[in-house]
């Protein structure tokens, strides 16, 4: 609650980038000449461990150079007014002057942030409803299922890499493109539910109903755009 908006955005972008790096490393390990799943998995998790150690070193360096106490200035009156005017209803400020004795309850905070909480809920609900379980059943529509692309790289690229890459793009653009407005962000986020039937119209196997989208470009767009 006392971390700045810029820092929070950086955390989310870093988390999305970690998924993209993991997906990229998965593709690289699959391209090794030795077609052994155990050895490929060893190099994949070894690289993940190295990145984890690097992240730990950077984190320790960060907390040594940045005093968390300085973020308490967000509770000052000027910061409270800034948050209330840009994100919440001006008539019912969420952050009060820290000199005032105000009781803050969970329900009181939710009544002022229900719109943004609902957007987060819808976003996670649709994302987890599509990825990774249903999309992991996606197969290529190409007639020859024995090629290197369809057998090895199709799911790694179209499902995992593009999904994480789309998340990185979404987190990055959110840092400078503040759209939609808070009054219509919930209605726009509800349109994400349309992607659930679109994804199930792709070539998910096994299935008993016809495939509506018979080209690999459709599933790529249908699970890249919601990110």
N, C-alpha and C positions, 0 to 999 in steps of 0.2 A: 504494500500500500504506500510505502514511502519511496519507492523507486520511480524515477522519472519515466515519462512516456517514451523518450528516445531509448532508454536502456531496455525497457520492456520490448520494444520493437526489435532491438538488436538480439535479445534472447530468442524471440520467435524466429527471426531470420536465421540465426545460428542453428536452431533446432531443425528447421527445414533443410538447411544446407547439409546437416549431418546425414539426413536421409538420402539426399542426392549423392553425396560422396559414397555412402554405403552401396547404393544402386550402381554407381559407376565402377566401384571396386568389384562388385559381383560380375559385371560384364567383362572386366579385365581378367579376372580369374577364370572365367569360362572360356576365354580365348587362349589359355595356355595350351601348348602342344600336347601335353600329357592329359589325356581324357580320363582322368581319375577323379571321381567325386570327392574322395577323402582328401587327396592332396590339394585339390582346388579349394575345398572348405578350410583346410589348414591355413593356406595363404590368405584366404579371405578374413578369417578371424584374427590372424596375426596382424594384418594391416589395421583391422578395427581396434585391436589392443594398442597399437602404436599411436593411433589418433586419439584414443582415450587418454593415454599418458600425456600427449601433447596438450590436450584440453585441460588436464589437471594442472600442468605446469603454468599455462596461461592464466588459469583461474587463481592459482596461488599468487602469481605476480600481480593480478588485478586487485585482489583484496588487500595486498600490502601497500599498493600505491593509492587506493581510494578508500577514504574513511566513510563508512556507511552513515555516520552521524550527520554528515552534511546534507543528506537527503531529507532530513527532518524539516528543512525550510519549506517543504511543500505544505506544511500545516499553517504557514503564515497566512495572513489575511489576503494578500495579493494573489498568492497561488490558489487559495480556495476560491476566490472570485473568478480566476481564469478558468478553472475546471468547471465551475457551475455555469458560466456563461457559454462555454463551448460545447459541453457534453450533456448538461442536465437542465432542468427547468429552473429559470432564474427565480421564480417565485418560491421555490422550495430547495434552497441550497443544501447539498449533501455535506459539504465541508464547512464548518463554522469557524469562527475565530477561536483560536486555541485558548484564549482567556475566558471564554464562556464555558459554563458547565452544562454540557448537552449530553443526554443519554442517547447513544447510538445502538439501535437494535438491528438484527438481521432482517427482519421484515420491513423495517423502515428503509434500509438500504435497498432491498429488493424492489420496493414500490417505486423507487426513483431510477433504478437501473434495469427494470424488467425487460425493456425492449432489447437492450444489448445482451442480457442474459439469454433471452429467447433466441437471438441470432446465433449465439455460440452453441446453444443446444441443437438448433436445426442444422447448423454446419457440421457438428460432430456426428449427429444422427445419420445424415445422408452419407457422409464420408465413410463411416464404419459400416453402413448398410451395403456399400459398394466395394469397399477395399478393406482387407485384401481377399476375403473369402470368395465372393462371387467372381471377381475379376481373375482370380487364380485359375478358374475353370475356363478362361478364354483361350481359344485356339485359333490359329490362322485359317482363313478361308481359301488359301491357295490349294490347288488340287494335289500337289506333291508335298506330302507331309514328312518326307525323308531328307529335305534339304537342311543345311546348317542353320539357316534363318528360322525355319519353322520348328526345328527340333531343339535348338539350343538358345537362340537369341530372341525369339519372338516375345515370350513372356517377360524376360529380363529387361527388354527395351520398352515395349509398348505398355506394360503394366507397371512395373516398379520404377524404372528410370523416369518415364514421362510423368508419372504421378508425382514423384518427389520433385522433379524439375518444375512442374506446374505450381507446386506449393512454394518453392523458392521465388518464382516470378510473382506469385500473389503477395507474399510477404514483403518483397522488395517494392513493388508498385504501391503498396499501401503506405509506404513511408512518405511519398510525395503526392499521391493521387487520392485525396480524401473524398471518395465517392462510393456509395450514395450518401445522401443526407440522412441524419439520424431519424427523421420523421418517416422515411420510406425504406429504410434499410431492412426492416423486418419483412415487408411485403416482397421485396426483391429476393431476399434469402429464401423465402418459401418456394420460389421457382426452382430451387435445387432439387425438389422432389421429382421434377420431370425427368431427371437424369436416371432415376432408378428403373422405370420401364424401358427407357432407351437402351440402357446397358443390357437388360435381359432380352432385348430384341437382337443382340449381337450373337456371335457364334459361341455361346457357352455350352460346353459339353460335359456330361450327356444331357440331352433334352428330348422332349416329346412333341414340341411345337415347332413350326417352321422358323427358319432364320430370316428375319426381315432385312438386316443389313449384311449383304453378301460381299462386302469389301473390307479389307483391314483398316482403311482410313476412318471408317465410322466408329469403331470402338476406340481408336486412338483419340479422336476428337471428343467422344462422349465421356471419357474419364480424365482427359486433360483439362477441359474447360471448367468443371466444377471446382478444381483446385484454386 
